[in-house]
Amino acid sequence: MNNADLMTWAAFKDQLAAHPDAVLQFQYAEGKWVDAAYHITEIKQAPITSVDCGGVMNAWTEIIVQLWEPEAADKERAMAVSKALSIADVVEKTLPLNPSGIVKIEFGNSQFDTRQMYPGEFIEAGENLVVNLIPDATQCKAIGRGDNCTTTIGGDPCCGATEGAATKKKVELVQLTTADVCTPGSGCC
């Protein structure tokens, strides 16, 4: 998935601001909904810096909205969009969020392992604004740049090096032995 195709924090807030009186619902899989009693427990800003398999440094920011379902449902309908926006305002008074940051929604419950998903389509359904969540996926940034990402029969590096990138040094792996292992009472520790 290309980061350019993902929703930014500014675009996410604009989508919400266009429907302040709607009830905010999240669908995490077909027919599977975050319980109406959910809370937005925190909003995190995560600057990411990585080096991909082709030796290229990448940097971006993620804005992660964490949803939590309490064990005991304490209300019958989800929060209003205006309430979600007020939580975002409280957060941004203390932590200015990068408007270009990629939005992820973090959620899990007893039937669905906690994971981060992207907001996909926003659907108006009566009084509701439904955010369909789409799964995150791993990707090879080298392929996105037009390099390859395959291992050759000769064992050459998996990704095409970009111009100016240093040649990768091959490291010989050695068998570790357990002959000289320190054991309790042997006096070596």
Backbone as ProteinMPNN parsed JSONL, in Angstrom:
{"seq_chain_A": "MNNADLMTWAAFKDQLAAHPDAVLQFQYAEGKWVDAAYHITEIKQAPITSVDCGGVMNAWTEIIVQLWEPEAADKERAMAVSKALSIADVVEKTLPLNPSGIVKIEFGNSQFDTRQMYPGEFIEAGENLVVNLIPDATQCKAIGRGDNCTTTIGGDPCCGATEGAATKKKVELVQLTTADVCTPGSGCC", "coords_chain_A": {"N_chain_A": [[0.852, -1.181, 0.0], [0.637, 2.124, -0.862], [1.859, 4.994, 0.77], [0.933, 7.441, -0.141], [-1.644, 6.975, -0.898], [-3.09, 6.824, 1.397], [-5.104, 8.02, 4.177], [-4.69, 11.247, 5.506], [-4.127, 12.98, 8.644], [-5.27, 15.56, 8.589], [-7.171, 15.283, 6.505], [-8.771, 13.273, 7.602], [-9.835, 14.547, 9.897], [-11.254, 16.563, 8.544], [-13.205, 15.046, 7.213], [-14.667, 14.137, 9.432], [-15.471, 16.602, 10.551], [-17.292, 17.479, 8.685], [-19.577, 16.205, 9.386], [-20.725, 16.783, 12.057], [-22.904, 16.247, 13.771], [-23.509, 13.609, 13.498], [-23.574, 10.116, 14.48], [-20.757, 8.366, 15.421], [-19.477, 5.525, 14.031], [-17.586, 2.483, 13.83], [-16.549, 0.04, 11.592], [-14.904, -2.937, 11.629], [-14.55, -5.258, 10.216], [-16.302, -7.138, 7.708], [-19.59, -6.795, 8.593], [-18.874, -6.668, 11.271], [-18.651, -4.783, 14.125], [-17.226, -2.115, 16.047], [-18.021, -1.987, 19.411], [-20.808, -0.053, 20.536], [-20.323, 1.228, 22.924], [-17.754, 2.125, 22.919], [-14.661, 3.856, 23.675], [-12.542, 6.618, 22.893], [-9.43, 6.25, 23.71], [-6.839, 7.264, 23.565], [-4.778, 9.369, 21.532], [-2.136, 8.941, 19.467], [1.023, 10.108, 18.321], [3.311, 9.039, 16.063], [6.459, 9.252, 15.001], [8.073, 7.73, 12.348], [11.042, 6.188, 11.395], [12.855, 4.453, 9.069], [14.981, 1.96, 7.547], [14.999, 0.49, 4.494], [15.067, -2.751, 2.765], [16.624, -2.265, 0.55], [18.46, -0.486, 1.414], [17.682, 2.142, 1.694], [16.748, 5.078, 3.393], [13.699, 5.849, 5.015], [11.03, 7.999, 6.019], [8.202, 8.901, 7.934], [5.13, 10.004, 9.431], [2.818, 8.702, 11.759], [-0.501, 8.945, 12.874], [-2.216, 7.696, 15.459], [-5.262, 6.549, 16.425], [-6.668, 5.329, 19.218], [-9.062, 2.929, 20.015], [-11.229, 1.669, 22.512], [-13.057, -0.956, 23.909], [-15.13, -1.127, 26.617], [-15.55, -3.716, 29.108], [-18.093, -3.951, 30.238], [-20.849, -2.833, 28.705], [-21.823, 0.508, 28.612], [-23.565, 2.197, 27.394], [-25.99, 2.693, 24.779], [-25.59, 3.723, 22.25], [-23.083, 4.806, 19.955], [-20.447, 7.292, 20.277], [-20.965, 10.758, 19.479], [-19.863, 12.399, 16.5], [-18.996, 14.977, 17.013], [-18.097, 14.762, 19.656], [-15.861, 13.093, 19.338], [-14.28, 14.829, 17.835], [-13.897, 16.808, 19.764], [-12.289, 15.463, 21.573], [-10.017, 15.133, 19.997], [-9.32, 17.834, 19.798], [-8.612, 18.395, 22.473], [-6.356, 16.761, 22.709], [-4.681, 17.964, 20.776], [-4.146, 20.405, 21.929], [-2.155, 19.904, 23.701], [-0.378, 18.251, 22.326], [0.697, 19.013, 19.336], [-0.515, 17.745, 16.369], [0.743, 16.248, 13.425], [-0.504, 17.395, 10.451], [-0.162, 16.073, 8.056], [0.293, 13.518, 8.779], [-0.159, 9.967, 8.601], [-3.208, 8.361, 9.155], [-4.133, 5.903, 11.493], [-6.276, 3.485, 12.927], [-6.447, 2.025, 16.001], [-7.43, -0.992, 17.327], [-9.005, -3.599, 19.17], [-10.62, -6.568, 20.437], [-12.178, -9.182, 22.418], [-12.777, -10.976, 20.399], [-11.241, -10.216, 18.288], [-8.02, -9.731, 17.463], [-5.869, -7.18, 18.72], [-5.022, -4.595, 16.559], [-3.668, -2.326, 14.107], [-5.45, -0.387, 11.845], [-6.396, 1.118, 8.723], [-8.41, 4.033, 8.159], [-10.943, 3.636, 5.873], [-13.405, 3.85, 3.588], [-15.86, 6.383, 4.22], [-19.108, 6.312, 5.293], [-22.327, 7.612, 5.057], [-25.058, 6.78, 6.908], [-28.135, 7.016, 7.602], [-28.502, 8.445, 10.729], [-25.906, 7.955, 11.28], [-22.329, 8.056, 10.895], [-20.308, 6.03, 9.305], [-17.221, 4.51, 9.59], [-15.386, 2.582, 7.63], [-12.982, 0.245, 8.31], [-9.804, -0.675, 7.065], [-7.457, -3.307, 6.593], [-3.991, -3.077, 7.553], [-1.005, -3.624, 5.676], [1.975, -5.417, 4.938], [4.769, -4.247, 3.025], [7.076, -3.944, 0.278], [9.31, -1.534, -0.037], [11.333, -1.236, -1.877], [10.405, -2.436, -4.227], [8.356, -0.642, -4.785], [9.877, 1.509, -5.604], [10.734, 0.654, -8.005], [12.799, -1.143, -7.95], [13.947, -4.562, -7.486], [12.688, -7.375, -5.613], [13.643, -10.037, -4.957], [15.128, -13.188, -4.278], [18.059, -14.385, -5.609], [19.129, -17.391, -7.321], [21.827, -17.702, -6.928], [22.136, -16.548, -4.461], [22.368, -13.816, -4.201], [22.004, -10.428, -2.894], [18.706, -9.586, -1.763], [17.303, -7.313, -2.651], [17.432, -4.861, -5.169], [20.144, -2.71, -5.174], [20.219, 0.795, -4.711], [21.498, 3.566, -6.592], [24.542, 4.75, -5.348], [24.231, 3.529, -2.943], [25.779, 1.699, -0.37], [27.647, -1.332, -0.843], [26.362, -4.36, 0.348], [27.757, -6.101, 3.016], [28.579, -9.466, 3.312], [27.906, -11.656, 5.939], [29.35, -14.257, 7.707], [27.713, -16.982, 9.094], [27.984, -18.691, 12.155], [28.089, -21.819, 13.863], [26.756, -22.018, 17.008], [27.934, -23.35, 20.006], [27.073, -25.411, 22.795], [28.833, -26.341, 24.61], [30.495, -24.958, 26.478], [28.766, -23.872, 28.332], [27.533, -21.935, 30.976], [26.521, -23.229, 34.025], [24.218, -23.429, 36.784], [25.801, -23.363, 39.959], [28.301, -24.09, 39.01], [30.313, -22.294, 39.34], [31.065, -20.456, 37.466], [29.628, -18.164, 37.138]], "CA_chain_A": [[0.0, 0.0, 0.0], [1.428, 3.34, -0.989], [1.461, 6.001, 1.759], [0.23, 8.55, -0.8], [-3.05, 6.593, -1.03], [-3.679, 6.709, 2.726], [-5.721, 9.243, 4.691], [-3.908, 12.065, 6.429], [-4.84, 13.485, 9.819], [-6.085, 16.705, 8.164], [-8.312, 14.774, 5.736], [-9.621, 12.534, 8.538], [-10.593, 15.536, 10.673], [-12.193, 17.217, 7.628], [-14.336, 14.112, 7.022], [-15.471, 14.174, 10.655], [-16.043, 17.948, 10.717], [-18.409, 17.63, 7.754], [-20.735, 15.488, 9.944], [-20.562, 16.899, 13.519], [-24.052, 15.742, 14.532], [-23.68, 12.179, 13.249], [-23.074, 9.146, 15.452], [-19.554, 7.8, 14.824], [-19.409, 4.063, 14.116], [-16.432, 1.884, 13.157], [-16.723, -1.353, 11.172], [-13.544, -3.439, 11.483], [-14.607, -6.36, 9.249], [-17.657, -7.215, 7.166], [-20.606, -7.114, 9.605], [-18.281, -6.627, 12.621], [-18.639, -3.378, 14.549], [-16.725, -1.733, 17.357], [-19.196, -1.829, 20.261], [-21.278, 1.332, 20.685], [-19.826, 1.791, 24.183], [-16.311, 2.379, 22.801], [-14.04, 5.128, 24.078], [-11.252, 6.967, 22.296], [-8.611, 6.307, 24.922], [-5.697, 8.14, 23.338], [-4.341, 9.625, 20.166], [-0.677, 8.896, 19.509], [1.762, 10.551, 17.138], [4.495, 8.197, 15.997], [7.362, 9.477, 13.875], [8.705, 6.474, 11.953], [12.225, 6.254, 10.545], [13.259, 3.082, 8.775], [15.848, 1.701, 6.412], [14.414, -0.688, 3.839], [15.982, -3.801, 2.337], [17.513, -1.719, -0.465], [19.379, 0.436, 2.064], [17.174, 3.507, 1.59], [16.07, 5.563, 4.593], [12.338, 6.336, 4.82], [10.494, 8.64, 7.225], [6.832, 9.367, 7.866], [4.488, 10.117, 10.742], [1.514, 8.065, 11.896], [-1.391, 9.403, 13.942], [-2.929, 6.474, 15.821], [-6.423, 6.776, 17.282], [-6.925, 4.063, 19.901], [-10.431, 2.685, 20.476], [-11.307, 0.649, 23.556], [-14.393, -1.411, 24.301], [-15.186, -1.58, 28.015], [-16.178, -5.036, 29.252], [-19.521, -3.749, 30.489], [-21.368, -1.746, 27.862], [-22.49, 1.487, 29.467], [-24.507, 3.003, 26.631], [-26.537, 1.952, 23.649], [-25.153, 4.253, 20.962], [-21.706, 5.287, 19.908], [-20.288, 8.723, 20.512], [-21.2, 11.683, 18.376], [-18.657, 12.878, 15.832], [-18.544, 16.191, 17.714], [-17.35, 14.323, 20.84], [-14.558, 12.629, 18.846], [-13.527, 16.027, 17.471], [-13.488, 17.509, 20.985], [-11.152, 14.709, 22.113], [-8.875, 15.519, 19.151], [-8.937, 19.198, 20.191], [-7.908, 18.304, 23.761], [-5.036, 16.199, 22.429], [-3.856, 18.911, 20.02], [-3.72, 21.515, 22.795], [-0.929, 19.461, 24.354], [0.501, 17.627, 21.336], [0.311, 19.378, 17.966], [-0.423, 16.576, 15.494], [1.157, 16.518, 12.053], [-1.663, 17.267, 9.566], [0.168, 15.156, 6.962], [0.494, 12.179, 9.331], [-1.057, 8.915, 8.129], [-4.091, 7.948, 10.247], [-4.436, 4.502, 11.757], [-7.189, 3.25, 14.043], [-5.983, 0.856, 16.752], [-8.593, -1.581, 17.979], [-9.084, -5.043, 19.372], [-11.519, -7.023, 21.492], [-11.968, -10.602, 22.692], [-12.935, -11.747, 19.169], [-10.44, -9.61, 17.227], [-6.723, -9.326, 18.018], [-5.569, -5.756, 18.571], [-4.203, -4.242, 15.396], [-3.865, -0.995, 13.555], [-6.089, -0.42, 10.534], [-6.571, 2.434, 8.112], [-9.788, 4.413, 7.831], [-11.209, 3.532, 4.441], [-14.575, 4.607, 3.155], [-16.769, 6.989, 5.196], [-20.448, 6.114, 4.743], [-23.452, 8.194, 5.787], [-26.145, 5.809, 7.001], [-29.096, 7.613, 8.539], [-27.841, 9.375, 11.659], [-24.555, 7.442, 11.526], [-21.191, 8.174, 9.993], [-19.613, 4.757, 9.464], [-15.86, 4.46, 9.075], [-14.958, 1.215, 7.34], [-11.554, 0.101, 8.538], [-9.154, -1.624, 6.174], [-6.239, -3.805, 7.241], [-2.655, -2.652, 7.165], [-0.308, -4.714, 4.996], [3.4, -5.188, 4.754], [5.109, -3.899, 1.65], [8.5, -3.797, -0.012], [9.499, -0.204, -0.614], [12.225, -1.358, -3.034], [9.543, -2.686, -5.386], [7.675, 0.618, -5.053], [10.822, 2.397, -6.29], [11.105, 0.052, -9.279], [13.833, -2.154, -7.76], [13.326, -5.872, -7.344], [12.716, -7.931, -4.263], [13.671, -11.49, -5.099], [16.405, -13.8, -3.959], [18.552, -15.109, -6.772], [19.614, -18.74, -7.046], [23.193, -17.556, -6.428], [22.13, -15.986, -3.114], [22.651, -12.386, -4.207], [21.089, -9.661, -2.026], [17.317, -9.706, -2.222], [16.745, -6.115, -3.266], [18.365, -4.098, -5.983], [20.707, -1.544, -4.493], [20.049, 2.051, -5.422], [22.776, 4.207, -6.857], [25.146, 5.411, -4.197], [24.09, 2.725, -1.734], [26.954, 0.886, -0.1], [27.468, -2.753, -1.073], [26.136, -5.062, 1.606], [28.802, -7.042, 3.392], [28.015, -10.745, 3.725], [28.406, -12.078, 7.236], [29.321, -15.707, 7.825], [27.057, -17.45, 10.304], [28.726, -19.782, 12.775], [27.298, -22.67, 14.75], [27.045, -21.782, 18.419], [27.982, -24.609, 20.731], [26.654, -25.305, 24.188], [29.824, -27.058, 25.427], [31.024, -24.141, 27.558], [27.651, -23.138, 28.922], [27.61, -21.778, 32.423], [25.384, -23.865, 34.7], [24.164, -23.059, 38.209], [26.683, -24.101, 40.866], [29.597, -24.438, 38.408], [31.288, -21.299, 39.735], [31.426, -19.568, 36.356], [28.81, -16.938, 37.18]], "C_chain_A": [[0.894, 1.239, 0.0], [0.933, 4.379, 0.016], [0.687, 7.153, 1.137], [-1.266, 8.262, -0.938], [-3.788, 6.588, 0.305], [-4.173, 8.059, 3.232], [-4.816, 9.95, 5.69], [-4.79, 12.498, 7.6], [-5.754, 14.649, 9.424], [-7.326, 16.229, 7.412], [-9.291, 14.024, 6.634], [-10.487, 13.502, 9.346], [-11.607, 16.269, 9.796], [-13.422, 16.344, 7.381], [-15.263, 14.149, 8.245], [-16.19, 15.514, 10.789], [-17.228, 18.19, 9.784], [-19.693, 16.985, 8.282], [-20.754, 15.584, 11.478], [-21.708, 16.304, 14.329], [-24.289, 14.252, 14.348], [-23.135, 11.356, 14.416], [-21.924, 8.408, 14.771], [-19.467, 6.301, 15.103], [-18.175, 3.583, 13.369], [-16.75, 0.425, 12.847], [-15.331, -1.908, 10.863], [-13.436, -4.65, 10.569], [-16.065, -6.415, 8.778], [-18.639, -7.67, 8.253], [-20.101, -7.098, 11.039], [-18.052, -5.174, 13.003], [-17.949, -3.221, 15.887], [-17.969, -1.442, 18.202], [-19.526, -0.348, 20.474], [-20.76, 2.003, 21.962], [-18.339, 2.174, 24.109], [-15.924, 3.759, 23.327], [-12.843, 5.373, 23.166], [-10.339, 7.194, 23.484], [-7.376, 7.176, 24.77], [-5.487, 8.325, 21.845], [-2.832, 9.776, 20.234], [-0.112, 9.461, 18.211], [3.078, 9.797, 17.133], [5.332, 8.549, 14.781], [8.108, 8.179, 13.588], [9.914, 6.787, 11.066], [12.676, 4.821, 10.33], [14.277, 3.068, 7.65], [15.33, 0.419, 5.781], [15.5, -1.629, 3.336], [16.93, -3.358, 1.228], [18.492, -0.705, 0.094], [18.938, 1.889, 2.022], [16.434, 3.882, 2.873], [14.705, 6.137, 4.208], [11.873, 6.963, 6.124], [9.069, 9.1, 6.949], [6.285, 9.431, 9.283], [3.143, 9.418, 10.693], [0.782, 8.702, 13.066], [-2.309, 8.225, 14.249], [-4.022, 6.81, 16.831], [-6.78, 5.427, 17.894], [-8.363, 4.005, 20.405], [-10.406, 1.548, 21.484], [-12.757, 0.334, 23.834], [-14.353, -1.811, 25.771], [-15.888, -2.929, 28.087], [-17.676, -4.919, 29.46], [-19.993, -2.563, 29.655], [-22.148, -0.776, 28.737], [-23.379, 2.44, 28.684], [-24.912, 2.25, 25.378], [-26.141, 2.52, 22.301], [-23.758, 4.833, 21.067], [-21.657, 6.795, 20.102], [-20.589, 9.531, 19.258], [-19.851, 12.09, 17.779], [-18.109, 14.106, 16.563], [-17.742, 15.839, 18.969], [-15.951, 13.845, 20.428], [-13.68, 13.823, 18.471], [-13.068, 16.797, 18.71], [-12.324, 16.786, 21.662], [-9.891, 15.06, 21.322], [-8.383, 16.917, 19.52], [-8.159, 19.2, 21.507], [-6.487, 17.794, 23.538], [-4.143, 17.253, 21.78], [-3.485, 20.159, 20.809], [-2.406, 21.182, 23.484], [0.099, 18.944, 23.351], [0.043, 18.021, 19.936], [0.544, 18.185, 17.027], [-0.109, 17.0, 14.063], [-0.039, 16.336, 11.114], [-1.423, 16.325, 8.402], [0.406, 13.73, 7.449], [-0.56, 11.211, 8.821], [-1.878, 8.414, 9.319], [-4.229, 6.435, 10.291], [-5.391, 4.457, 12.943], [-6.735, 1.956, 14.703], [-7.159, 0.294, 17.531], [-8.407, -3.087, 18.134], [-10.097, -5.344, 20.46], [-11.323, -8.526, 21.66], [-12.134, -11.482, 21.449], [-11.986, -11.292, 18.055], [-9.137, -9.113, 17.839], [-6.457, -7.853, 17.744], [-4.634, -5.543, 17.397], [-4.496, -2.826, 14.974], [-4.392, -1.137, 12.133], [-6.222, 1.003, 10.016], [-8.052, 2.763, 7.986], [-9.931, 4.352, 6.313], [-12.36, 4.45, 4.085], [-15.363, 5.146, 4.35], [-18.165, 6.907, 4.576], [-21.472, 6.79, 5.643], [-24.587, 7.18, 5.737], [-27.135, 6.305, 8.051], [-28.393, 8.628, 9.407], [-26.375, 8.998, 11.912], [-23.558, 7.858, 10.455], [-20.347, 6.933, 10.272], [-18.237, 4.866, 8.816], [-15.521, 2.984, 8.888], [-13.449, 1.158, 7.473], [-10.989, -0.951, 7.593], [-7.833, -2.051, 6.79], [-4.983, -3.161, 6.691], [-2.011, -3.845, 6.46], [1.174, -4.383, 4.932], [3.654, -4.89, 3.279], [6.615, -3.859, 1.508], [8.673, -2.459, -0.716], [10.424, -0.244, -1.821], [11.407, -1.594, -4.305], [8.821, -1.404, -5.776], [8.557, 1.628, -5.774], [11.224, 1.853, -7.647], [12.263, -0.916, -9.17], [13.149, -3.508, -7.661], [13.395, -6.321, -5.903], [12.605, -9.442, -4.378], [15.051, -11.981, -4.71], [16.838, -14.594, -5.177], [19.03, -16.489, -6.354], [21.023, -18.683, -6.468], [23.282, -16.936, -5.051], [22.486, -14.517, -3.064], [21.659, -11.655, -3.307], [19.691, -9.608, -2.624], [16.834, -8.485, -2.967], [17.826, -5.38, -4.041], [18.855, -2.891, -5.222], [20.473, -0.308, -5.343], [21.413, 2.67, -5.635], [23.277, 4.909, -5.605], [25.027, 4.605, -2.911], [25.334, 1.856, -1.572], [26.637, -0.583, -0.38], [27.316, -3.433, 0.279], [27.249, -6.081, 1.834], [28.135, -8.325, 3.861], [28.689, -11.165, 5.027], [28.274, -13.591, 7.316], [28.664, -16.07, 9.16], [27.851, -18.626, 10.855], [27.793, -20.556, 13.68], [27.708, -22.369, 16.188], [26.993, -23.114, 19.143], [27.558, -24.384, 22.175], [27.653, -25.976, 25.119], [30.293, -26.243, 26.624], [29.933, -23.308, 28.221], [27.811, -23.105, 30.432], [26.356, -22.385, 33.037], [25.388, -23.45, 36.159], [25.06, -23.967, 39.053], [28.041, -24.44, 40.29], [30.685, -23.418, 38.764], [31.659, -20.326, 38.618], [30.662, -18.255, 36.402], [29.108, -16.135, 38.426]], "O_chain_A": [[1.813, 1.345, 0.812], [-0.269, 4.624, 0.111], [-0.13, 7.78, 1.81], [-2.067, 9.186, -1.077], [-4.999, 6.368, 0.335], [-3.719, 9.109, 2.776], [-4.254, 9.331, 6.594], [-6.016, 12.398, 7.555], [-6.896, 14.714, 9.879], [-8.423, 16.727, 7.662], [-10.504, 14.125, 6.45], [-11.697, 13.318, 9.471], [-12.71, 16.568, 10.255], [-14.546, 16.844, 7.343], [-16.486, 14.188, 8.108], [-17.38, 15.556, 11.104], [-18.08, 19.03, 10.076], [-20.768, 17.181, 7.714], [-20.797, 14.548, 12.142], [-21.498, 15.895, 15.471], [-25.183, 13.688, 14.979], [-22.344, 11.84, 15.225], [-22.089, 7.883, 13.67], [-19.394, 5.869, 16.253], [-17.76, 4.2, 12.387], [-17.167, -0.33, 13.726], [-14.653, -1.424, 9.957], [-12.33, -5.031, 10.185], [-16.946, -5.805, 9.385], [-18.535, -8.783, 8.768], [-20.839, -7.484, 11.945], [-17.358, -4.432, 12.308], [-18.064, -4.081, 16.761], [-18.868, -0.729, 17.756], [-18.632, 0.492, 20.579], [-20.764, 3.23, 22.056], [-17.737, 2.51, 25.129], [-16.738, 4.679, 23.407], [-12.201, 4.423, 22.719], [-10.451, 8.201, 24.183], [-6.912, 7.765, 25.746], [-5.958, 7.54, 21.023], [-2.31, 10.623, 20.959], [-0.703, 9.308, 17.142], [3.867, 9.896, 18.072], [4.975, 8.197, 13.657], [8.709, 7.595, 14.49], [9.814, 7.556, 10.109], [12.857, 4.065, 11.285], [14.417, 4.036, 6.902], [15.231, -0.613, 6.444], [16.692, -1.349, 3.461], [17.943, -4.015, 0.991], [19.275, -0.121, -0.656], [19.741, 2.782, 2.289], [15.608, 3.121, 3.376], [14.577, 6.826, 3.196], [12.263, 6.523, 7.206], [8.766, 9.621, 5.875], [6.923, 8.957, 10.223], [2.413, 9.525, 9.708], [1.37, 8.964, 14.115], [-3.091, 7.804, 13.396], [-3.751, 7.285, 17.933], [-7.149, 4.493, 17.182], [-8.827, 4.895, 21.118], [-9.657, 0.584, 21.33], [-13.586, 1.232, 23.977], [-13.624, -2.733, 26.139], [-16.717, -3.252, 27.237], [-18.444, -5.709, 28.911], [-19.577, -1.427, 29.883], [-23.021, -1.18, 29.505], [-23.899, 3.4, 29.253], [-24.256, 1.291, 24.972], [-26.339, 1.854, 21.285], [-23.322, 5.286, 22.126], [-22.681, 7.477, 20.093], [-20.479, 9.04, 18.134], [-18.834, 12.119, 18.472], [-16.896, 14.252, 16.712], [-16.799, 16.552, 19.31], [-14.967, 14.161, 21.097], [-12.481, 13.83, 18.753], [-11.98, 17.373, 18.715], [-11.464, 17.43, 22.263], [-8.825, 15.261, 21.904], [-7.178, 17.164, 19.553], [-7.168, 19.917, 21.645], [-5.533, 18.327, 24.104], [-2.99, 17.424, 22.176], [-2.594, 20.902, 20.396], [-1.63, 22.079, 23.815], [1.299, 19.17, 23.508], [-0.896, 17.43, 19.404], [1.662, 17.685, 16.911], [-0.64, 17.993, 13.564], [-0.544, 15.22, 10.991], [-2.379, 15.822, 7.813], [0.686, 12.835, 6.652], [-1.717, 11.585, 8.629], [-1.322, 8.082, 10.366], [-4.417, 5.778, 9.267], [-5.319, 5.289, 13.847], [-6.647, 0.916, 14.05], [-7.806, 1.007, 18.299], [-7.74, -3.741, 17.332], [-10.4, -4.494, 21.298], [-10.385, -9.086, 21.094], [-11.675, -12.624, 21.447], [-11.935, -11.915, 16.995], [-9.142, -8.18, 18.643], [-6.78, -7.342, 16.672], [-3.607, -6.207, 17.257], [-5.458, -2.208, 15.431], [-3.859, -1.9, 11.327], [-6.166, 1.965, 10.781], [-8.865, 1.873, 7.734], [-9.142, 4.941, 5.573], [-12.29, 5.666, 4.261], [-15.518, 4.462, 5.362], [-18.378, 7.38, 3.46], [-21.484, 6.566, 6.853], [-25.023, 6.772, 4.661], [-26.978, 6.039, 9.243], [-27.762, 9.558, 8.906], [-25.69, 9.668, 12.685], [-23.894, 7.994, 9.279], [-19.747, 6.804, 11.339], [-18.105, 5.258, 7.656], [-15.387, 2.235, 9.856], [-12.726, 1.922, 6.834], [-11.613, -1.984, 7.35], [-7.16, -1.248, 7.437], [-4.919, -2.758, 5.53], [-2.457, -4.977, 6.649], [1.567, -3.218, 4.879], [2.855, -5.238, 2.409], [7.341, -3.753, 2.495], [8.233, -2.279, -1.851], [10.325, 0.611, -2.701], [11.699, -1.006, -5.346], [8.684, -1.105, -6.962], [8.053, 2.505, -6.476], [11.973, 2.504, -8.375], [12.687, -1.472, -10.183], [11.924, -3.6, -7.74], [14.08, -5.716, -5.078], [11.618, -10.047, -3.959], [16.03, -11.243, -4.813], [16.065, -15.388, -5.713], [19.304, -16.732, -5.179], [21.385, -19.503, -5.624], [24.379, -16.802, -4.51], [22.865, -14.009, -2.009], [20.597, -12.191, -2.989], [19.524, -9.587, -3.843], [16.002, -8.624, -3.863], [18.977, -5.295, -3.614], [18.055, -2.128, -4.681], [20.527, -0.376, -6.571], [22.372, 2.336, -4.939], [22.519, 5.576, -4.901], [25.644, 4.948, -1.902], [25.868, 1.341, -2.554], [25.507, -1.029, -0.184], [28.038, -3.131, 1.229], [27.62, -6.826, 0.927], [27.235, -8.293, 4.7], [29.904, -11.036, 5.18], [27.212, -14.143, 7.028], [29.016, -15.532, 10.21], [28.336, -19.462, 10.093], [26.821, -20.009, 14.201], [28.886, -22.46, 16.533], [26.09, -23.916, 18.906], [27.681, -23.278, 22.702], [27.359, -26.165, 26.3], [30.472, -26.808, 27.702], [30.169, -22.169, 28.622], [28.169, -24.095, 31.07], [25.244, -22.079, 32.605], [26.444, -23.15, 36.716], [25.071, -25.185, 38.877], [28.872, -25.02, 40.99], [31.864, -23.666, 38.509], [32.5, -19.45, 38.826], [31.06, -17.306, 35.725], [28.518, -15.075, 38.633]]}, "name": "protein", "num_of_chains": 1, "seq": "MNNADLMTWAAFKDQLAAHPDAVLQFQYAEGKWVDAAYHITEIKQAPITSVDCGGVMNAWTEIIVQLWEPEAADKERAMAVSKALSIADVVEKTLPLNPSGIVKIEFGNSQFDTRQMYPGEFIEAGENLVVNLIPDATQCKAIGRGDNCTTTIGGDPCCGATEGAATKKKVELVQLTTADVCTPGSGCC"}
